[in-house]
């Protein structure tokens, strides 16, 4: 599977590399999507491991309200997105499992956030043209300063993830034992949701708030079907996300379809292909006779 | 030397008194069966020993010192494990996560730590298991893997919270046998909580029976008799011995078995839970 995608990437890019990269918006898009894909794949791996994908989805919707609200008071949507997702992430972490794992509570809050997003759009009508970009992404409009911003945010996100990774894995896999060994569970889960908030804000710049699953959940979920190792899983998640976003951009360039649609299709395809692959092969190791 | 000392200790959870003014003394190297009806405080008692729940009255000591969180001398096997239904992490990585898992930074294991994992897996016969993801393991296999994990780092005290839950009779015997062999060999003190006394009869040195906020420590003959258990259960209890087995009955029903079946169901529904963690202490 990885081989197939890699080979496809090579053949496609070999034919098209000359004309596609003649356009600055394409090189910008490749750079931005590359940064965001790696961050999304790595952070998403833990989101899937912890079974908190829905919380990640909710954060992006809350971010939508932040982004439109930012437009209303005249600042860049990214900062509104960041402020709202971070605040919501920290609040969810602080309230603990009572909230962050409750589907109904999260669902109600994300619907409320989308409603507020709509309200802000209503009062700032000239901003409405940007609504589609916020909801579904607009990677082809990324400029140089935005790439720098994404790179800095991405570095902060990954540095924070690296700092808490060990206790994060421990408390995700075995919370009772981690607590007994002195891991501050509440702090770890709050810090992690703040990291997710950062990743969601970056991801939304590429595929939009409605499609953050395509880079944050699809690739890690596919990775966990093909490998059960921790490091191999992390690497595979990042590679899948990178391949899907770059292939998606290429596909969009030659087909004139929206980039986010192409990435969404590739993400779903990769996930179901890996699922079919792992189901067909059955358990990786047969059960030894007792 | 004493492994665990409770001196008029009182334990509260959320305003409810679970154990009140309890005193007992477990010697190092003893294999103690921890018994008692549901909600009698078996897990709570372990949490106090782990330093997660300070006593609201009296004194608790572990190897002569107050309990401290993260004590490396204690190996812990928690009862309610939040195993996500679709957790596709291989067993080896799963248990490796517990080694110095409280440290910051990226996960990495030294050669010595890696060796410790392998040796422990070997000692409970779980080496082949460890290559498979948890989502593909049976209850018995998962139990064996977690037992290996509790033994890493050569603890002097092992707290096993209902390790027999959701195992069939054969796997229960295997689990007890593994614990007995390893712990006798390494002179580890064991606190083994269970619902049924009979499987442990040939293994345990003494029983610690909880109920009604009280605790009684003694040999099976001293503790498992009608007057003591009637006091702990707060009900009229008969103890019937037959063919080397002991049945604790209340109004003609086997209380251990009823409890056990009840909890067995819990174990099952937990396994199918959608990744929600439970803190049911």
Interface residues (C-beta under 8 A of the other chain):
Chain A: X49 X50 X51 X97 X101 X162 X163 X164 X165 X166 X167 X169 X170 X171 X173 X174 X175 X176 X177 X178 X179 X180 X181 X182 X183 X224 X225 X228 X229 X230 X233 X283 X284 X285 X288
Chain B: X47 X50 X52 X69 X70 X74 X76 X78 X79 X80 X81 X82 X84 X87 X88 X89 X90 X93 X94 X97 X98 X100 X101 X102 X103 X104 X105 X106 X107 X128 X131 X132 X133 X136 X149 X274 X275 X276 X277
